[in-house]
Amino acid sequence: MTSLKGKGYILLGKWFKVFSSSAKLRFYPPQFALRKPVVRAVEAAISHDYEVAVIVFNVKELLELKEKGQHEELPQFITSLKQAFKKVVIDQVREENLLTIHDYYSDGITLLMNIKGSSKSLIYMDELIRSISREVKERLLSVNPEQAVTLNTGYMFVEHKHYSIEGALDKAHRQAVTMAEAESPMNEMRESINQIIENGNINLLAQPIFDVATNQIKAYEVLTRGPRGTELENPLALFAVARQTGRLYDLEKIVLEKSFRQISENESPQNVFINFTPVTLSDPRFVNEVKDMLKKYKGVHANQIVMEITERDPILNIEEFIESIRGLRELGFRLAVDDTGVGYSSLYAIIEIMPEIIKIDRSVIENIDHNAVKETMLKGLLLIAKETGSVVVAEGIESIGEAMVLSRNRVDLAQGYYYARPSTVDKISISS
């Protein structure tokens, strides 16, 4: 059995947290959204600024048994399925106790998971889902060689702004079931993302990046939101659906073009950070399409754009990725590596890419003014940046204490609510 710890995911605890103080993994009966322990757990997660993901594992064989009327075989099959899931989840997160598992009314198993509200964490969830699916299948086969299962998975985030917790859980579950049934021609979430991409219906925000020494704005980071008032307004939900439906490249291309259009309209000389996953950067179409956009938007200059590499997706075609990086640099774009300090993968990316900019993750910065070890880590990352000739940006600054630590360590740039919250993208102005 292969655990995520063996793949460099020992720091998953930075993304996933337990729901309750008891940290127990338990099964609940159907309609768990109406049970107080689950509701309280979700409310507690949300109150601590976590997003809650509902993950559905639909079991094809379970549905087939129901359709064939073989109800006498159902109890034993469901029992085996639950035991396999429970054992695998415990093995995956034995030390962290990161998941709570629930029985629900779909044709399979539903898990709940807390994650910090960032699109960077989607790759961790994807990897966990794949690992759980693989090991459940292996465990069932080890018990009964004839008990092969087909797991179709989907996930969605609980939208807690416009609904009661019970209603939000129910809605998120139904959407996750829809994603698990992605082959259905009536998949409403697939249709929603297709409409968004076809109409370019996304909204952009811009968060300023400040010079720590002078407290002057030096750049902006573009942030993406889905259509206002919809279930995909939340960027986690938007990118989760795009990822699960194979439309991630198309979505990120729209973000790029909208960003170029806004910069051109504003006649802005400001440096602008735009996020891209390795999925997009590895696509052989990307560099040529970027060239076409530069020709279309004459007011945009490649040297003012920083392409920020987010997430740690497996790079399926390393040759295409390296070629794309080379092509972007030849055009004049600069590259930033995100998440630095989270784990080995970000340091490896720095070695491979030699980025012009290194972004230090919020997990390093949070409460750094009260944690000498974190400040020592920051100093180490600054030394790495000096060796690579990289500018350093610290993310997620939320207090004057954190800002003071950056100042005394001579960090170059910083962003976060302490300096400024995101605003509409038209705030990327002509001021320097």
N, C-alpha and C positions, 0 to 999 in steps of 0.2 A: 504494500500500500504506500502510495506517495503522498506525503502531506505538503501543504504550501510552505511549510518551514524549510523544506529541502530545496525550494526554488527561490530563495532570497526574499520571502515574504514574512520574515520574522517580525517586521514592524507593522503588520496589519492592524495591531491594536491602536495605531495612530488614526486609523480610519473607522474602525468598527468598535462599538462599545456595547456592554451588556445593557439590557433593558431594566433590570431590577436589581436591588441590592442583594437579593438571594442568589442571583447568578445561576439559577437552576435551569436546566433544559427540560421542558415539560411538553406534554401533548394536551391540547384542549379539544373538546368536542366541537362538532360543527357550529357554525354561526358564532365563532369566537369573538367577532367584533362587538358582540353585545355583552361580553363578559367583562366585568370590572377590572380584573387583574391586567388584561391585555390593554384595555383603554387607558388605565393608569400608567402602564409602562410606556405606551406611546406618548401620552401627555408629558411624562417625565423626560423622555428623549427630546421632544420638541422644545421643552422649556430650557434645555441645555444646548440649544442651537444645533441639534442634529436633524438630519433628514431621515425619514423612515422609509425603507424600501420593502415592498411586498414582492416576494419571489415565488413563482408558481412552477412546479414540476408536474406537468400533465403526463399520465402514464397511459400510453396507447392500449396496452394489454388490459388494463382495468376497464376502460371504456368498452373494449371488445367483449369482455366477459359479461358486462351488463347488457349489451346489445344482443348477445346470443342467449340471454336468459339463464346463464350458468351461475345462478346465485349461490348454489351450494359451495362453489369454489371460491367465492369472493372473500369470506372471512379469513381463510388461511392466507390468501394472497395479500390482502391488506395488512394482516399482522406481519408477514415477512417483509413487506415493503416498509412499514413503519420502523421495524427493528433495524433494517438496513440503513435507513436515513438517520435514525437516532445514533447508531454506532458510528457512522461516517462523520456526522457533524461533531460528535464528541471527540473523535480522533483528530479532526481538522483543527479544532480550537480547544484542545484539552487544557492548556494553561490559561488562555485568555477568557474562556467561556463567553464567546462573542455572539452567539446566536441563540435565539429562542425558536423552537420548532412547534408548529401547530398543524393539527388536522383541520381541513376546511371542507367546503362542500363541492370543490371541483373534483375532477377525475385524477386525483393525485395528492400531492403534498404541497403545503405552503409554508415558507419560512419568512420571518420578519428580521430585518437587519437595520441597525443604525449606522449611518455614515455621516461624516462631516460634509457640509453642503458645498461640494466642489466637483466639477466635471472631471477633475483629475482622478477621482476615486472610482470612476466607472470601470477602469481596467482591472482594478483589484476585485471588484464584484464579479466581473466577467470570468476572471480566472478562478475565483472561488466556486462559481456556479459550474464551470466546466469540470473542476476537480471533484466536486461532490457528485455530479452526474456520473462521471467515469467510475468512481469508487463504489457508488451504490450498485451499478451494474455488475462490477466485479464481485462484490459481496454476495449479491443474490445468486450469481452463477456458482460461487464457491459452495453455497449451501445446497443449491439444486441446479445442476448443469442444464436442466431444461427450462429454467426460469429466467429466460432473457427478457429484458424490458427495453422499451423505447421511450425515452424521456424528451418531451418537448418543453422548453423552458421559456419563460417570459418574466419581466419585472417592470414595476412602475413605482413611483414615489407617492407618498401620501400627501395630498394637497390640503394643508391645514389652515389656509387663510380664509377660505370661503365656505367651509363645511364643518359640521360637528365631527368629532373624532370617529364616531361610529360610521357616519355617512362617508367620511373621507377614506376610512379603511375599506369599506365595501366597494367604493368606486375604484380605488387603487387596485383592489383584488380583481375586479371585473376587467380592468384594463390590462393587468398582467396576464389574465387568462386569455384575453384577446391576442396579446403578443405571443403567447405560447401556441396559439392556433394560427400562426402567421401564414400558413398555406391557404387559409380560407379566403376566397375571393371577396368576402364581405368584411374583411378585417378593417374596422373603423379607424384604428390607430395608423395603419399603413396608409389609408386614404387621407388621413389628416396630414401626415408628414409629406405625402406626395403633393397635396394642395399647397402646403407652406412653401415647398421648394419650387413648384411651378409658378407661384405668384410672388416669390421672393418675400413672403410675409413674415419677416423677422424684424425685431427692433434692436438697435445698438445703443449701448451706454458707453461712457468713457470715464475711466478713473485716472486722475492725475498721478504722476510719478514725480516726486520732489527730490531736489538736490539737498542732501542732509545738511551740508555746511551752510548753504545760503538760504534754504527754505523757499527756493524758487522752483516753479514747475519746469521740468525738463522734458517730459514725455507724457503720453497717455496710453493706457491699455484699453483696448476695445473689449467690451463684454457683450455677450449675446443673450437676448430674451426672445421667446416665442410670441405669437400673437396675443395681445392684451386680453385678459378675461377668459382665456381658454386653458384647458388642462395642460397645454404644452408651453405656457408662458414661462414656467420654471425651467431654467437652462438644464438642470439635471434631467428632467423629464424629456425635454426636447432632444438632447443629445443621446439619451438612452434609447428613445424610439428610432432615431436616425441610425444609431449603431445596430440595433436589432433588425432593422429592415434594409440594411445595406445602402443607406443614403447618406452616410457620414461625409463622404467626399463632396457630394453635391451641396450639402448644407454648408460646409466650410468654404466652399467656393463662393457661395452667395455672401457669406460674411466678408470675404475678401473684397468682392466687387462693391458691396455697399460701403465698406470702409474707404475704398479708393474714391468712390463717388463723393462721399462726404468731405474727404480731405481736399479733393479737387474743387468742390463748390466753396469751401471755406478759404481756399488759397492759403492753407496752413503749412508753415515750414516745420511744425513740431514733429519730433520723433513719435512714432506710433507703434505700439506692440500689438500684434495680432496673433491669436493662438491657433496652432495647427497640431493635429495628431500625426504620428508617424504613418498612419493609414493614408492620409492625404499626401504627405511629403514623399511617400514611396510610389505614388501613382505616376506612371510615365507620362501622363497628360499634363501634369501640374505645371512644369516650368514653361512649356509653350503657352499654356493658357494665361499664366502670369505675364508673359511677354505681351500677349494680345491686350491685356488689361492696361499695361503701362502705355501702350500706344493709344488706347482709347481715352485714358484719363491723363492728359498732358500735364496737369498740375501736380501729379504725384511723382516723386523721385524715389528711386529704389533705396538710396542711402538714408532716407528718413524712416524706412520701414524695418522693424525688427520682427522676424518670424520666430515666434516663441514656441518651442517644441514641448507640447504637453503630453502627459501620460507616458506609460511605459509599455505600449503595445508591442508584442513580438513583431519584429521587422521581418516579414516573410520573404522579402527580396532585398537583401542588403545591398546588392549591386545597384538596384534602382534607387534606393535611399541615398547612397553615397553620391551617385551621379546627379540626383536632384539637388542635394546640398551644394555640390560643386557648381551646378548651373545657376542656382540662386545667388551664390557669392559672385560669380562672374557678372551677373546683372547689377550687383552693387548692394544687395540685401545683406543685412546682418542677422545673426542667429543668436537666440537665447535658449539656454537649457533651464527648464523649470524644475521645481521640487528639490533643489539641491539641499542635502542634509537629511532627506527622508530615508535613503538607503543606498546600497551599493550601486544600483542601476543608474542613479543620477550622476555619481562620480565616474562611472564607466562611460556614460554619454559625454561627459566633459572631455575625457581623454580621447574619445573617438572623434568628436565634432570640433573640439577646440573653439568653443563659442566666443563671440565678442562680448556676450553678456551672460552672467550667471545670476539666477534668481534664487534667493535663499527662502526656503519654505517657512510658512507660518509656524510650523511645529517647532522650529529652532528658536523663533523669535518670541513666542508666547511666554510671558512672565520671565523673560531673560534677565530682567533687572533684579530678580529674586533667586536666580539660579546660576551659580558660578560655573557649573559644568557646561551649561548652554553657552555662556560667554566664551569659554575655552573652545567649544566647538565652532563658534562663530569665527574666532581668531584663526583656527585651522583652515576654515573655508576661505578666509581672506588671503591666507598664504597661498592656497591653491590658485585662487584668482590672480594673484600677483605673478605666479609662475606661468600661467597661461595668457597673461596680458588681458584679462577679462574685467569689465566693469561689473560691479556688484550691485544688485537691487535686492533689498530686504522687503519681504511681503508681509502684509497683515499687521501693521503697526497700529495698536489700539490705545496706547497710553503714553504719557510723557516719560515715564520711567523707561519703557522700551526704546523710545526715541533717543533718550540720553545715552543709553548703552551704545546705540549705533553711532552717535556723534563722537563719543570718546574713542571708539574703535575705527573712526574715519571710514565708515561705510559710505559708498558713493551716493546711492540713490535709495529711496524708500517709498512705499505706498501703503495705504491702509486708512481706516476710518479716523485715526488720529489726525491725519493730514487733510483728507477730503473723501467724501463719499462719492460713488459714481453718479454722474449726471447724464443728461441727454448728449448724444454724440456731437451735436452741433456746437457744444462748448469747446470742441477742439478748434481754437480760434487762431487768429493770425498773430496773437501775442507770442513773444519768445521768452 
